[in-house]
Amino acid sequence: MSRGLADIAGMTATEKLNMLCSLFQLDIRALDLKMSLFIKCVQSKNFQQYIDTFPPYFRNLRGDYNIEALRSYIAKIPPLEKVWNMIEQNEIDRLELGTIRLLFWVLLENKCANIIEYDVDNVINLIRTILQTAIKRPDYVFEIVPTNNKFFENIKKYHDLMIESALFVPQMETFQEVFSNDFKNFDTIILKDDLQNVLSAGENLWKNSMLGTQIRCVGFVNYIRHVERMEFTGSINDSGVEIYDNNLATLSFVMVYKTDNSGLLGTIWKNLCSLCKNNEAIIAGSVVGIILDVLLYKAFHGIKRYLAK
């Protein structure tokens, strides 16, 4: 390894990369989810809400956080599969030391729940049985193992109360907060009984994510039914529960749904790009011309019909 790989927090970059490589072999898609949610928080206009989940070494001596410096490093992170390939091919000279340090911090050093990819069918059948409702099959399912056992301690404390389950559907950045701190910073945990009107629109994802370009994350939460510390809400078609004690709930699974709703033109464009990659640019160009002619024709006659009214 060239470039004089210096020690970073007691470990050389080589040692850190070897640990990352081992991690990639175990569950690279789970790591991709962790990285994607972290990047979503960093790129958010409300990044200050999640700043305690960011690397501390981007603070200056006054304690101010240099978010632009962090974002500049994120822009240089390749797809994780490519990073894995670089390590195996002994091509890590293509990665900056700052990028290596950031990857290691997010994926290994940061205090965070363990994320484990699970078989979709096994988990979704279990969830459907527990909730006794139809749940659309997700594209991926991840088990979330928290860093503390407060919830399980409360199960013993309230052993005479039932444990129930519901769905957690916040914006994507919120999952990063839960992965890092469980629900401890929540005054109210809002859960739903079904996914009605939830999966119609997703959120944009890190451009290099292997999970998709747009996804919707849905959490499966277990909670202790302590009626004095919660309120059951909603109508027949949109019911749920609001929990006012954050020690009564734990996130058990995250279901990931691809929601790339680019429509007809988006699908056509993707197919054309595929054609071009296969050296069929002439055909692709001809198809583009035909499509544009059809769209312009429809637009023109639509305007004529409108004016004729």
Protein Blocks (a to p, Z undefined) as FASTA:
>chain_A
ZZiiaceehiafklmmmmmmmmmmmommlmmmmmmmmmmmmmpmklmmmmmmpcfklccf
kopacfklmmmmmmmpccfklmmmmmmnopammpcfklmmmmmmmmmmpgcdddddddfk
lmmmmmmmmnopacdddfbdcddddfbfklmmmmmmmmmbccddddddddfklmmmmmmn
ojmlpfbdcddfbfehklmpccdddfkbckbjbdcddddddddddfklcccedjfklgcd
ddfbfklgccfbdcdddfbfgbjmlmmmmmmmmmmmnopmmmmmmmmmmmmmmmmmmmmm
mmmmmmmZZ
